[in-house]
């Protein structure tokens, strides 16, 4: 079972017009253990009396910060992001699920390496946690950041990045690039793409085959960067990415039609009970369960954290996203219910 906490809000920082950082006190009973790059899942009340979960990357560093912090960017029509931005105050308690995620780095004071971070928009959140951790713990290592936004007003952590460059002069460098810059902007212009990423990296004296790359932002941006890195034979094990994307309803419907999915009745075995219910073509197994108030474990809802892990013991299941699992795990029948759809009749999922 996933561990939950009620964390008290210590401070709220306005980062931009549409993003805030919520800093939490650690619980009195223990220090929350987490790794740089992980996320925290916040649980908030919904209008229908139910609870809603959303995962937000932690912008704090377990090595450099005393508080636990998440940074939230307001999403148009977003239930949880708007609730948090508009209603949370210092002193409030928020229910959270323990930190999770595999987009992590383990600092080691004995090594020397160059870490390259590429992000856009709110994708900076786990990257700044990684940057602060490496710079704090690894005195012989360097960190380079390329960070894209629309306008200068959208740059999250702008002051923090300047402070890092001053504090770690010669070890930390950042390049900011804007796609809708005004005439006063003196930095790089455009979007992070195959057309400019190689130039930007070379200007930062990045040696492609020797660095570790961490990417976070829109899928299209990350795909473009990965394509460019592959041209320079960067090994797969040196490329790490975090996907914030959860498919929209119309995307799911289109995908379901392409795959020929049909409404199927499935059985999920969890916590000593058998739950039998129907899953529509556009629904994931998790979505169908939650709609029926079947409280299955989950967190990120993007197929990355493995909190919703189960095993398919009968029938066939198709997943929209399988990066959270290894090839051997997939062969064993392990599935992520938040991105899984029944692809045959008689599907049975067992969740520990």
N, C-alpha and C positions, 0 to 999 in steps of 0.2 A: 504494500500500500504506500502511496505517496504521502510524504509528511507535509502537514500544513502548519502555518504560523499566523498569528495576528500581530502585524507589525505596526508600530506607532510612527506617524509621520513626524520627522524631525525638522524638515525644511522643504520649501518648494521654491525652485529657481526658475524664473522665466528665461528660457533660452532664446526663443524667437517669438514672433507674434502667434505662432500656432504650435509651439512645442514647450514643454516644461520638463524639469527634472524633479522627481520626488525622492527625497532622501529619507531613509528610515533608520530608526534606532535598531540595534540588534536586540533580540529578546533578552530579558534579564537572566534567563536560565542558561543561555548558551550563545555562542557566536555562530552565525550562519556561515557554513562552509560553502565556498563556491570557487569556480575557476574563471580566469579572465576570458570573456567571450560568451559566457553562459547567459541564460535568460531566467527571469522570474515570472511566474504566472499569477496575475492578480484576479481575484474573484470579487465581482461587484453585483449588487442587486439589480434585477430587471423589473420593468413595469408589471409584468405578469406574475410577480412573486417568486419567480425562479432566480437562480444565480447564473451569471455569465462569466466565462473565463477568457482572458486574453493574455498572451505572452509578450513580454517586453524585455529586450536585451538590457543587461545591466551595464550602466555607464561607469559605475564605480570599479575600482581595482581592489582585489582582496589584499594586495601588497602595499598599495599607496594611500588608500582611503580608510577612514574609520567608520563611515556610514555605508549602508547598502543603498544603492540608488538605481532607479530606472528612469529612462528618458522616454517621454510619450509625445508623439506628434499627432495633432488633431486630424482626424480623417472626416471628410464631408459625409454626414450621415452615419458616422461610426458611433455605435451605442456606447462602447466602453471608453474610447478615447475622449469623447465629448463629456461623458460623466466625470472622468478623472480630472480633465482640464477645468471644468466648471464648478465642481462640487467639493473637491477634497481640500481640507484645511490642515494647518499644522495642529498636531495633537490628535487627529483622527486615527482610528485603527482600521487597517485594511487586511483582509484575509488573503494570504498568498500560499502558493504551492512551492515547495522547496526548489532551489535552483536546478536547472537541467540544461542539456544541450551538449553537442559534440564539437561545436565550433570553438575550440579552446586552444590555448597555448600554455605550456608548462615552463615557466622561467627557471633558468639554471645559472647560478652565479659563476659557475666554472667555465662556461662556454662563451665563444665569440661568434656572432652571426649577424646577418642583415635581414631584417624583417620588412617586407613591403606590404603596405595596406592600401587598398583601393576601395573607395566607397562613394555613395551618392545619397543625398537626402538623409533620412533617418538611419541609413546604413552605417553612419559614423558611430552609432552608439556602442556596439561591441568592439569596434576598432579602437576607440579611445581607451577602453578598458585594457585591451591588449597592449597598446602603446605605453600606457602608464606602468603596466606591470613589467614589461621588458626593460624599460628605461630605469626603473627603480631597482630591479634585482640583478640585471646583467650589465655591469659597468663597461664591459668590452664590446657590447652589441650596439647596433645602430637601427633606427627605425625611420622609414620613409613613407609618407602618406600622400596619396592623390585623392582629393575630395571634391566631388562635383555637386553643384546646386543650380537652381534657376537664377536667383538674384542674391545680392550680398545680404539682404534681409533674411534669407533662408538658411544662412550658415549657422548650424548648431555648433556650440562649443568654440566659437571664434576666439574669444578671449583665452579660453583654456589652451587652445592650440598655440597662441602667441606665447603664453606663459611657459609651455613645454619647450618651445624653441629657445627661449631665453635661459631656462633652467638647465637644459641639456644641449647647450650650444655645441655643434659639431657632431652630435649623436642623433638629433632629431631634426628632420626637415619635412616641410609640407608644401604642396602645390595645390592651390585652390583654383577651380575652373568653373566659370558661370556660363550657362546657356542663354541667359537673357540679361546680360550685364548692361548697366547704363554707361554713359560716356565718362563717368568718373572712375570706373573700374580699371586698375592698372595691371591686373593679373591676367591669367589665361582665360580664353573665351572658347565657348563651344560645349559639346557634350563629350563625355568619356566614351571613346569608340575605337575601333580598329584603326581609324584614320589618324588618331593622335596619341594613343596610349604608348606606343613604342617610342615616339619622340619625347613624350613627357618622362618616361622612365629613363631614357638615355641621358636626358638633361640632368637627372638626379644621380647619374653615374651608377645605375643599377646593373649588376652583372647577372643576367637572366638565369643561368644554370646554377648559380651559387646561392640565390636568395630563396626565402620562403614567402609565399604570396597568400594574403588573406583578403578575400573579396566579400563585400556585403552591399547590396543595393538592388535595383531593378534587375530582373532576370536577363533582359536584353543586354544591359550593360555588362553583366558578369560574363555572359556568353561571348560578347565581343572581346573582352579582355582575355578570356581563356583561349580563344582562337588565336589571338596574337601571341600569347605565351607559348602555345604549341608550335608556332612557326620557329621559335627559338629553342625548341626541344626541351622546354622546362618539364621535368618529370611530374607525373600525376601526383605523387606523394608530396610534392612541394606546393601544390595548389589547393587551397581550402576556401570554401565558400559557404555563406549563410543565406538561406532563402527565406525572405519575409513573406513571400507571395502565397496567398490562399486563393484557389480558383473561384471566380465569380459564378453566380448561378447560371448565367447564359453560357459561360465557358463549359461548365459541367454538363449542361444539357447537350451542347454541341458534341462534346467528347463522348457522352453516352450514346448518342445517335451514331457516331462514327464507329464505335466499338460494338454496336448491335446489342446493347444491354437491355434487359427486360426486368420488369418487376419480379422479384424473387422472394420467397419466404425462407428465412434462415433461422438458425438457432445459435445463440451465444451462451456459453457456459461460463458463469462468473460468480465468484463469492458463494459457491454452494448452490446456486440456482440456475435453472435453464430458462432462458428468455427466447420465445419464438415470435418473430414479427416480420413484416414485409418491408423490403427496401425498394424504393422507386429508382428508376434508371439514373436520375439526376442526383440522387442522394448517396453519401458515403454510408457505410454501416454505422459509424458513430452518430452521424446526423439523424438517421432514422431512429436509433435507440434513444437519443436525447429528446427527440420530439415526443416520444412515448413515456418520458420521465424515467427511463432506465438509466441509472447513474453509473455508466461505465467510466473507467479512468481515462483521462486525456489531459492535454496541456496546450501544445502549440497549434494543433489543427492544420498543420502544413506538411506533415510527414517527415519531420526532422528530429523530434525529441525522443521518440519511441515510448512515451508514457502510455500510449494506447496499444501497446504491443500485444498481439494474440497469435495463436497458432491455428491454421486451417487444417482440421483433421478430416474433413469430408467436403467434396465438391471443389469448385474452382473459384478463385478470387483474382480480380484485376486491380492493380494499384495505379493511381495517377502519378505518384511520386514514390520512388524507392531508395532515394539516396541515404535515408536513415538506417538502411539495412545493408549488410554485406551480402555478397553473392551466395555464400554458404548458408546464411540465415534464410534467404529467400528459398533456397533449395530444400531447406528443412520444413518449409511451410509457414514460416513466420510472416505475419502481415501487420500493417499499421491500419487500424480500423478507421482512422480519420480520413484516409485517402483510399480506402478499399471499397470495392463494389463486388457483389456476387455476380460471377460470370456463368453460373450454372445453377441448376436446382440442387437441393440437398446440402447446401453449405452449412457447415458447423464450425464455429470459432470457439476456441478455448482460451480464456484469459486468466492468468494466475493472479 
